[in-house]
């Protein structure tokens, strides 16, 4: 068990990150025309806007929360908020946006599986990614109930230490997660699996966030007038 824990939470994260970075670069360099979302909106617009918007708003908020919560050193916030208070904040915010993302993803997955036109044009990996994301959201929401059993922030601190040890290439990261509840371990491991397969799926469109839209000039769109007839009418 110690060897498995060491591989999953000390070695595998670096394998996943290496494939994530090198694979993304290689795909953009050699298969740039596959770098797209593959949206199904043209095939069917039913429920698309609601599902997509709810999912993306929820996931973006969750990712930002995980990034700040896991990678911010405790010394930077301990004088403002305690570890227990931080855990409660993470549970409330994560639960709220997690439900947002869960509802949106449920809509998108149902469209992908049961709309005949969309299903016919869907690759297997498209469905696999949605199912993995669905399981990941379920694990994340389930971890809230586990966290409610210990509100001292201790386990959250250990998970944060694990993440900070990984990104700073320090040894001993796996020790911080060795005695964690299986839901935390499954959630973390599946997250790394999603990072691993990222370059081989439509998830690569995350790299193409249209930030330039925030600063580009406004486009003026005018209604086209009907052409005049021979008599100028």
N, C-alpha and C positions, 0 to 999 in steps of 0.2 A: 504493500500500500504506500509506503514511503517513497519507493521508486516511482510509482505511478503518479503520485502527487507531485513529485519533483519534476517529472517530465511534463505533466499537464500545465503546471503553473510556474515553472522556471525556464524550461526549454521551449515548449510549444509557443508561448507568446512571441518569442523572437523569430521563430520559423514563420508564424502567421504575419508578423510585421514585415519580414523580408519579402515574402511572396506578395504582400499587399503593395509595397512600394515598387519593387522591381517589375512585378506583373502589370501594374497600372501603367508604368512607363513604357514597357514593351508593347502593350496593347495600343496605347496611343501612338506609338512610333510605327507599328507595323499593321495595325488594323483600325485606323482612325475613323473609317466610315461605319464601324460597328459601335462607335462611342455615342450612344444615344439612349433615350429613355424607352423607346419602343412603345409609346403611348397607344392605348386602345381607344382613345376618344373618337377617332374618325370612324371606327367600326360601330361604336354605340356610345352615345353620350349619357345614357340613363344612369343616374347615381354617381357618375364619374366625378363631377365637381365636388360633391359633398364628401365622398370617400377619400379622394385625393387630398383635399384641403385639410380635413380633420386628421388624416394620417400624417401628413407632412408637418403640420403645426405641432402635433403631439410629439413626433419623433425628434424634431429639431430642438424642442424644449428639453426633452429627456437627454439627448446627447450633450447639450450645453450643461445641464445639471450634473451629469456624470463627470464631465470634464472638469468642471469647477470643484465639485464635491470630492472627487478622488485625488486630484492632483494639487489641490491647495494645501500647503503644509499647515499642520495644526497650530504652529506658532504664530501664523499670520492672522488667525481669527479667534484664538482662545480668549482674548481679552474683550471680545465683542459678543461671542456666542459660545456656549459650552458644547461639548461633543453630543450630549443628550438632546439639546435643543436643535442642533444641526441635524440630528437623525430624524426628529419629529418633522422638521421643515422638509427634509428629503422625502419622507413618507407622504406628506400632504401634497407637495408639488408633484412628486413622481406619480402618485395615485391619480391626481387630477389629469395630468397630461397623458398618463398611461392609458386611462379610459378613453380619452380623445383619440389616441393613436389606435387603440384596440377596435373602437367602433369603425374608424376609417378603414383600417386594414380588413376588417370583416367584410365590409362592403366591397372592397377591391378584390378580395379572394373569392367571394361569391360570384362576382362578375366574371372573373377569370375562369372559374370552374363550370358555371351553369349558363353562361351566355354562349350559344352555339358559334356565333361568328368570332367572338374573342377566343374561345377555346380552340377553334380550328387554326388560328394563327399564333397560338402560344407555344413557345418551346418548353421542353420539360424543365429546364433550369429556371424559367420564369416562375413556374408553379412551385418548384422546390424552394426558391428564395422566399416567396410569400409565406409558405408553410413554416420555414425556419424562423422568419420574423414573427410569425403568429405565436409559435412556441416560445420564442424569446420574450415576447410581451406578456404571455401568460406566466412565465417564470418570474419576470420582474414584478408583476402585480401580486403574485403569490408571496414574494419575499417581504411584502409590506406586512402581511399577517405574521410572518416569522419575526420580523423586527419588532412588532407590537409586544412580543413576549419579553423583550429586554430593551428598555428604553434608556439605558445608561450610555449608549453610544460606543460601547467597547468594540463590538463586532464591526461597526462602520469604520472605526479607527484602524482596525486590522486590515480591512479591505483597502483603505486608503494607503496604508503603509505598503501593502503588496503592490499596488499600482505605481506608487512613487519609487519603490525599489526597482521595478521593471523599467520604467522610463529613464532612470538614472544609472542603469546597468550595474546595480549593486547585488551582490549575492545574498542568499537567504530569503528571497521574496516568497518562496513556496511555504516557508515556515509560518507566515502570517495567515495563511488560508488553510492550513492543514486541518484544523479542528472546526472549520466553519460548517454550518448547516449545508446539507446536500443541495438545497435549492440555490444558495449563493454560489456554490461551486458549479452547478449546472449552468446557471445564468452567466457566470464569467467565462466558462469554457465555450459555451455556444456563441457568446459574443466574439471570441477569438476565432471560432470556425467561420463566422460571417466575415470577419476581416480577411481570413485566408482565402475564401472563395470570391471575394469582392472583385478582383480584376477579371474574372471569367463570367460575370453577370452584368445585367443592366444597371447595377448599383454604381458603376463607374460614373454615371451622370452626376453624382454628387460633386465630383471634381469641377464640374462645369457650372457652378453656381453663377447666375448672371448678375454679378455685383455691378457691372458697368451700367446696368439699367438705372441704378440709383443716381448716377451723375451725368448721363447722356442728355443732350438737349431734347426738349419736347418735340414730338412729331405732330405736325398739323395735318389733319385728315379732313378733306372737304368732300361733300357729296357731289358725285358726278352728275352734271346736267344732261338731259336728253339732247341729242343733236338736233339742230334746226333742219326743217325740210327745205325743199327747193325754193319756196317763197319766203324763207326767213322766219317761219312760224315755229 
